[in-house]
Every structure is written in C-alpha cells, then in structure tokens.
Amino acid sequence: MDGIKKVLSHNAVRVRQYAFSFVKWILFAALTGALGGGIGTAFRYSINYVTDLRLDTPWLCYLLPLGGLVIAFLYRVTKLSGHADTNLIINSVRTDGKLPILLAPVIFVSTIITHLFGGSAGREGAALQLGGTIGSFIGRVFRFNEKDMHMAIMCGMSGLFSALFGTPVTAAIFAMEVISVGIMYYSSFVPCMVSALTAFWVTGMFGLQPVEYVIKNIPSLEIPNVLLTAVIGVGCALVSILFCLALEWTHKLAARFFKNEYLRLSVGGTAIVIMTFFIGTRYSGSGTNIIDQALVGGDVLPYDFILKIIFTAITIGFGYKGGEIVPTLFIGATFGSLVGSLIGLPPAFSAAVGMIALFCAVVNCPIASIILSIEMFGSQGIVMFAVAVCISFMLSGYYGLYTGQKIIYSKRRTRFINRNVK
C-alpha cells in the first residue's frame, strides 16, 4: 500500500506541475500575442500608410539620407548603436534573455523611416526585434527565470511574425527552428502557437488579411516536373549565397570606411538615391507589388533579382532598419519566374517556388518553409515545394541572414558541429 501511495503521490505532483506550467504559458502567450497583435497591427498599418504616401509622392525617395540621419540619432541617443539587430534577439535566447525595452519603439520608428523614404528593406527584422523585446519585457514582469525567459522571447517573436505575415503556424515553427539549426525547441511549441494564433486573431479583428495567393497552374507530380522544380531549388541556393555575401561584404566595407554612423547612413542613403534617380523606384521599399506581379504570371525583368540584391545590401549594410525577408521573397519570386520561363515551368508557380526555396536557404528553416508554402499557396503543390526546399537548404551550405544563428548539426551528415552561420 505504501508503494502505491508513493506512486500516486508522485503522479499527482507531476500532474499539478504540468497543469500549472500549461496554464502559466497559456496565459503568458495569450497576453504576449494580444499585445504583439496590437503592435503588429499598428506597425502594418503604418508601413502601408508610408508606402502609399511614398508611391503618391515619389520625391520622398530623395530624402533617404535625411532619414538616415534621424535613424542614427535615435540609436545614438538611446545608446543602442551597434547592438540592436535581429542577431541580438537570437543570441538572447542563449544568454540571460534580457532585452532593452527601448529597442521596441526605436526599431518601430526606424523601420517606418526606412520605408517612407524608399530604402530597400522588409519588415520581419522589426517584427522579430519587436516581438523578442515584448516577450522579454513581459517575462521580466512575470519574474521568469533565465530558461523561461528564452521561451518568452520565442513566444514574442511568434506573435509579431504572425501579426505581420498572417501565417500563425509558420510563425510558431520559425521561432522554434531559427535559433539553432538542427534543434527544435519543442518545449516552446504551446506558447509560440498560442501567441501566434492570438496575434493572428487580433489583426483579423482590425481588418488585416493574411498573406495568401492562389496559384492556378501547378504542374502534375511527374518526374520531369519534379526535376525542373529541383533546378529552381539549386538556383535559389546559389542566389542565397550571393545575397548573404553581398549583405556581409557591404556591412563590413561600410563599417570599415565610414565608422561614424551619421556619415555611414548618409553615404548609403545617397547611393540609393543616385541609383533610384537612374533606375527608378521599382526597387524601393519592400517591393510587394512586384511580388504580386510575379505570382500572377506577369512579366518580370531578367535583372530584377540582381538589382534587388544590390539595393537591399546597400540599405541594410549601411545601417537602415527593416529586414531582409520581404526582399528575399522579391528576389526569390523574380528569380524563380525567370528560371521557370527558361526551363518550361509556369512562371507564377516558379515564382512561388523561388520565394519559398530562397526563404529556406537564407534562414535555414526547412520545416517552417514548407509550412509557409501551405499557408501562402495552399497544399496542392506541397511535394514540389518540399523538393525545392530540401535542395536549397542543403546546397546553401552554412550561409544565412543571421550570424547569431547556430548550425548545431552538419547539413551533410549526422555530425555535431555547433558553429555560427557565415
């Protein structure tokens, strides 16, 4: 009898522990997701507003250097210069998990400035930084310990990513997968999912729609079509390396020759202005209009992806804020459409495959990428997307957008390597 009582008592303790942990994370994630959804809604509407304003007032693009000075001032006065980027968020999941709360308003305003004046940047960098900062702040309010703070940050990242892209499952998996390639933080699955769903519902309440497309002409699952789709995957792996190297080299050269932030941002902004003057505003901002065009089978220019790489590398490399994911989708869509038209695949389908494959290659998150393809394009072509994703993931090597990201296991064999991406 005593043995039975001990077993029952032990099981009762475990049940209480699990129940307490479950309720705690549900409440925390719902609060984080609600706050993230509200901030994400404000952020999306702000981005949309300044983008429309820039399109209606093209001369705003020529004020980008002035916007750069404002960004430099914001980071200088808040003492965030040189430390506030997405890598800070990723590294915080392995350290004490404490992030400066000032990072949230500063990255919010700085990203709006970049988009208003035509810098080539996305919005996910701000989403991950905003989300991570919110999760860290609420975690401190809840007096979480260091391990729980790590989950709190991933929870915040999921909420903001979901709010900005309208892809809750991708948001949850991405936050779990992006920190350490080869390891999934399954303990954070419930809070990340709840946060992402709550943020998704909040944005829906304010009239924001998820990012979804209908690809009508998806090739049948036959060997020739699969092989041709694999070609796009190979190409996206090569383009991802080019993109990551362009970002890295531009950042290093800018930091080396222009150590003063004000000068560096002014020079980078001036370079973008000069290129915009000669080329036009096609590559200003995130470029979602070109993505939409590619995904309906519209004509894209054969050099679109190259010029977008150059514009984005200069914008981000010289210190303007935003993110690289939406430019990545632009590059992937235009490159995929180009390759598809050359090898005989439907351009719209090829653009979609290029988007997902390049996304995977630069963030090293194959599971999140496959789920993203379902949430954005439906499940009909999942096998084709998966083929391109697995190939781009392996052939992109150890390059990536986030140098704080760890590659825990080799992409070629079951070997522990524990190294940062290049």
C-alpha positions in Angstrom: 0.0 0.0 0.0 2.8 2.4 0.9 4.4 1.9 -2.5 1.1 2.5 -4.3 0.6 5.7 -2.3 4.1 6.9 -3.2 3.4 6.3 -6.9 0.0 8.1 -6.7 1.6 11.0 -4.8 4.4 11.3 -7.3 2.0 11.2 -10.2 -0.2 13.8 -8.6 2.7 16.1 -8.2 3.6 15.7 -11.8 0.1 16.3 -12.9 0.0 19.5 -10.9 3.3 20.6 -12.3 2.2 20.1 -15.9 -1.2 21.7 -15.2 0.5 24.7 -13.6 3.0 25.0 -16.5 0.3 24.7 -19.1 -1.9 27.3 -17.6 1.0 29.7 -17.0 2.2 29.5 -20.6 -1.3 29.8 -22.0 -1.9 33.0 -20.0 1.5 34.4 -20.8 1.3 33.5 -24.5 -2.2 34.9 -24.9 -1.1 38.2 -23.2 2.0 38.4 -25.4 0.1 37.5 -28.5 -2.6 40.1 -27.8 0.0 42.8 -27.2 2.0 41.7 -30.2 -1.1 41.6 -32.4 -2.0 45.2 -31.4 1.5 46.5 -32.0 1.8 44.4 -35.2 -1.5 45.9 -36.4 -0.2 49.4 -35.8 3.0 48.5 -37.5 1.4 47.0 -40.6 -1.0 50.0 -41.0 2.0 52.4 -40.5 4.0 50.5 -43.2 1.1 50.5 -45.6 0.4 54.2 -45.0 4.0 55.4 -45.6 4.4 53.1 -48.6 1.2 54.6 -50.2 2.5 58.0 -49.3 5.8 57.3 -51.0 4.2 55.9 -54.1 2.0 59.1 -54.3 5.0 61.3 -53.6 8.0 59.8 -55.4 10.3 62.7 -54.5 10.3 61.4 -50.9 12.9 58.8 -52.1 15.4 61.6 -52.5 15.2 62.3 -48.7 16.6 58.9 -47.7 19.9 60.4 -46.4 18.0 62.7 -44.2 16.0 59.8 -42.8 19.3 58.0 -42.2 20.5 60.9 -40.0 17.3 60.6 -37.9 17.8 56.8 -37.5 21.5 57.4 -36.5 20.3 60.0 -33.9 17.7 57.6 -32.5 20.2 54.8 -32.0 22.9 57.2 -30.6 20.6 58.9 -28.1 19.2 55.6 -26.9 22.7 54.0 -26.7 21.6 51.1 -28.9 24.1 51.8 -31.7 26.0 48.7 -32.9 24.0 46.2 -30.8 20.4 46.4 -31.8 19.6 43.9 -34.6 18.0 40.5 -35.1 21.1 38.8 -34.0 20.7 40.4 -30.6 17.3 38.7 -30.3 18.6 35.3 -31.5 21.6 35.4 -29.1 19.4 36.5 -26.2 17.7 33.0 -26.3 21.1 31.5 -25.4 22.0 34.1 -22.8 20.1 35.8 -20.0 17.1 36.7 -22.2 17.1 40.4 -21.1 16.5 42.9 -23.9 16.3 46.7 -23.6 12.7 47.8 -23.8 13.7 50.9 -25.7 14.6 48.7 -28.7 10.8 48.3 -29.5 9.9 51.9 -30.2 13.3 52.6 -31.8 13.1 49.8 -34.3 9.4 50.6 -35.0 10.1 54.2 -35.9 13.4 53.5 -37.7 11.7 50.9 -40.0 8.9 53.3 -40.8 11.5 55.9 -41.7 13.3 53.5 -44.0 10.1 52.6 -45.8 8.9 56.2 -46.0 12.0 57.3 -47.9 12.3 54.3 -50.1 15.0 52.1 -48.5 15.0 48.6 -49.8 14.1 46.6 -46.7 11.4 44.4 -45.3 9.6 44.3 -42.0 10.4 41.0 -40.4 13.6 42.3 -38.8 11.4 44.8 -36.9 8.9 42.0 -36.2 11.5 39.7 -34.6 13.0 42.6 -32.6 9.7 44.0 -31.5 8.4 40.5 -30.6 11.5 39.5 -28.8 11.6 42.7 -26.8 7.9 42.4 -25.8 8.4 38.8 -24.8 11.4 39.7 -22.7 9.7 42.7 -21.0 6.5 40.6 -20.1 8.8 37.8 -18.9 10.5 40.2 -16.5 7.1 41.4 -15.3 6.2 37.7 -14.6 9.6 37.3 -12.9 10.6 34.4 -15.2 13.9 32.6 -14.6 16.6 32.5 -17.4 15.2 29.4 -19.1 11.7 30.6 -19.1 12.9 34.0 -20.5 14.2 32.1 -23.5 10.8 30.7 -24.2 9.2 34.1 -23.6 11.4 35.7 -26.3 10.4 33.0 -28.8 6.8 33.5 -27.8 7.1 37.2 -28.6 8.8 36.5 -31.9 6.0 34.2 -32.9 3.3 36.7 -32.1 4.8 39.6 -34.1 5.8 37.4 -37.1 2.2 36.1 -37.2 0.8 39.6 -36.9 2.9 40.9 -39.8 2.6 38.0 -42.2 -0.7 36.4 -41.2 0.9 32.9 -41.1 0.5 31.7 -37.5 1.8 28.1 -37.9 4.9 29.3 -39.8 5.4 31.9 -37.1 5.4 29.4 -34.3 7.7 26.9 -36.1 10.0 29.6 -37.4 10.7 30.9 -33.8 11.4 27.4 -32.6 13.6 26.5 -35.6 15.6 29.6 -36.4 17.7 29.8 -33.2 19.7 26.6 -33.6 19.6 24.7 -36.9 19.3 21.0 -36.2 17.4 21.5 -32.9 13.8 22.3 -32.4 12.8 23.9 -29.0 9.7 21.7 -28.6 9.1 23.0 -25.1 8.1 26.3 -26.6 5.5 24.8 -29.0 2.4 25.6 -26.9 3.3 29.2 -26.0 4.6 30.0 -29.5 1.4 28.6 -31.1 -0.9 30.3 -28.7 0.9 33.6 -29.1 0.9 33.3 -32.9 -2.8 32.5 -33.0 -3.8 35.2 -30.6 -1.8 37.8 -32.6 -3.4 36.5 -35.9 -6.9 36.8 -34.4 -6.2 40.3 -33.1 -5.0 41.6 -36.5 -8.1 40.0 -38.1 -10.3 42.0 -35.7 -8.7 45.1 -37.1 -9.4 44.1 -40.7 -6.0 42.9 -41.7 -5.9 39.9 -44.0 -3.3 37.1 -44.1 -0.8 36.9 -46.9 -2.3 34.4 -49.3 -2.1 33.7 -53.0 -3.8 31.4 -55.4 -1.5 29.6 -57.9 -3.8 28.1 -60.5 -1.4 26.3 -62.8 0.5 23.8 -60.6 2.3 21.1 -62.7 1.4 17.5 -62.1 3.6 15.4 -59.9 5.6 13.7 -62.7 9.4 13.1 -62.8 10.2 15.8 -65.4 8.3 18.4 -63.5 9.9 17.4 -60.2 13.4 17.6 -61.8 12.7 21.0 -63.2 11.5 22.2 -59.8 14.7 20.9 -58.4 16.6 23.2 -60.8 14.9 26.2 -59.2 16.0 24.9 -55.8 19.6 24.6 -56.9 19.5 28.1 -58.4 17.9 29.5 -55.2 20.7 28.0 -53.1 23.3 29.8 -55.2 21.4 33.1 -55.2 21.1 32.8 -51.4 24.8 32.6 -51.0 25.2 35.6 -53.3 22.7 37.6 -51.3 24.2 36.7 -47.9 27.7 37.5 -49.1 26.5 40.8 -50.5 25.0 41.8 -47.2 28.1 40.7 -45.3 30.6 42.4 -47.5 28.6 45.6 -47.8 28.2 45.8 -44.0 31.9 45.2 -43.4 33.0 47.7 -46.0 30.6 50.4 -44.7 31.8 49.9 -41.1 35.4 50.0 -42.2 35.4 53.1 -44.3 32.6 55.0 -42.5 32.9 54.5 -38.8 30.7 57.4 -37.9 27.0 56.3 -38.0 25.8 59.6 -39.3 28.3 59.6 -42.2 27.7 55.9 -43.0 23.9 56.2 -43.2 24.2 59.4 -45.2 26.6 57.8 -47.8 24.4 54.7 -48.0 21.2 56.8 -48.5 22.9 58.9 -51.1 24.0 55.8 -53.0 20.4 54.6 -53.0 19.2 58.0 -54.2 21.6 58.0 -57.1 20.6 54.5 -58.2 16.9 55.4 -57.9 17.4 58.5 -60.0 18.8 56.5 -62.9 16.9 53.2 -62.4 13.6 54.4 -60.9 11.6 53.4 -57.8 11.0 49.7 -58.8 13.4 48.5 -56.1 12.4 51.0 -53.4 10.7 49.7 -50.3 9.8 46.1 -49.8 8.6 45.5 -53.4 5.4 43.6 -52.6 3.9 45.0 -55.8 6.5 43.2 -57.9 6.0 40.0 -55.9 2.3 40.2 -56.6 3.0 40.7 -60.3 5.3 37.7 -60.4 2.8 35.5 -58.7 0.1 36.1 -61.3 2.4 35.2 -64.1 3.3 38.8 -65.0 6.4 39.7 -66.8 9.5 40.3 -64.6 12.7 41.8 -65.7 15.7 39.4 -66.1 17.8 41.6 -63.8 15.2 42.2 -61.1 16.7 39.8 -58.6 20.2 41.2 -59.1 19.2 44.8 -58.6 17.1 44.0 -55.6 20.1 42.3 -54.0 22.2 45.4 -54.6 19.6 47.8 -53.3 18.9 45.7 -50.2 22.6 45.1 -49.5 23.3 48.8 -49.5 20.2 49.7 -47.5 20.8 47.1 -44.7 24.5 47.1 -44.9 24.8 50.8 -44.3 22.6 50.7 -41.3 19.0 51.3 -42.4 16.4 49.3 -40.5 13.8 46.9 -41.6 14.6 43.3 -42.6 15.7 41.1 -45.3 12.8 38.6 -45.6 10.4 40.5 -47.8 13.3 41.5 -50.1 14.2 37.8 -50.1 10.7 37.0 -51.3 11.1 39.6 -54.0 14.4 38.1 -55.1 13.1 34.5 -55.0 9.9 35.4 -56.9 11.6 37.2 -59.7 14.4 34.7 -59.9 12.0 31.8 -59.9 9.8 33.3 -62.5 12.8 34.0 -64.7 14.1 30.4 -64.4 10.7 28.9 -64.8 10.1 30.7 -68.1 13.5 29.5 -69.3 13.0 25.8 -68.4 9.3 25.5 -69.3 7.5 25.7 -66.0 4.6 28.0 -65.4 6.1 31.4 -64.3 3.6 32.0 -61.5 4.3 28.6 -60.0 8.0 29.0 -60.4 7.8 32.4 -58.7 6.1 30.8 -55.7 8.7 28.0 -55.6 11.5 30.6 -55.8 10.1 32.5 -52.9 9.8 29.5 -50.6 13.2 28.0 -51.6 15.1 31.2 -51.2 13.4 31.9 -47.9 14.6 28.5 -46.7 18.1 29.0 -48.0 18.7 32.3 -46.2 17.0 31.4 -42.8 18.0 27.7 -42.7 14.5 26.7 -41.6 13.2 23.9 -43.9 10.1 22.9 -41.8 8.9 26.5 -41.4 9.5 27.0 -45.1 7.3 24.0 -46.1 4.5 25.2 -43.8 4.9 28.7 -45.2 4.2 27.3 -48.7 1.0 25.8 -47.4 -0.2 28.9 -45.6 0.6 31.1 -48.5 -0.3 28.9 -51.5 -2.3 26.0 -50.3 -1.4 22.3 -50.0 -1.8 21.3 -53.6 1.9 21.7 -54.6 3.4 20.7 -51.3 5.6 18.0 -52.7 7.1 20.2 -55.3 7.7 22.9 -52.8 9.3 20.4 -50.4 11.7 19.2 -53.2 12.9 22.7 -53.8 13.2 23.5 -50.1 15.3 20.4 -49.2 17.7 21.1 -52.1 18.1 24.8 -51.4 18.6 24.0 -47.7 21.4 21.6 -48.2 23.2 23.4 -51.1 23.1 26.8 -49.4 25.7 25.5 -47.0 26.3 27.4 -43.8 25.4 30.8 -45.1 22.4 32.7 -43.7 21.0 36.1 -42.9 21.5 35.9 -39.1 25.1 35.4 -38.0 23.8 34.8 -34.4 22.1 31.6 -35.7 23.9 28.4 -34.7 24.3 25.4 -37.0 24.2 22.6 -34.5 24.4 19.6 -36.8 26.0 19.3 -40.2 23.8 19.5 -43.3 25.7 16.6 -45.0 26.0 14.0 -42.2 24.8 13.3 -38.7 27.7 15.2 -37.1 27.7 17.8 -34.3 29.4 20.9 -35.5 27.9 23.8 -33.4 29.0 26.8 -35.5 27.6 30.1 -36.4 26.3 30.8 -39.9 28.6 32.7 -42.2 
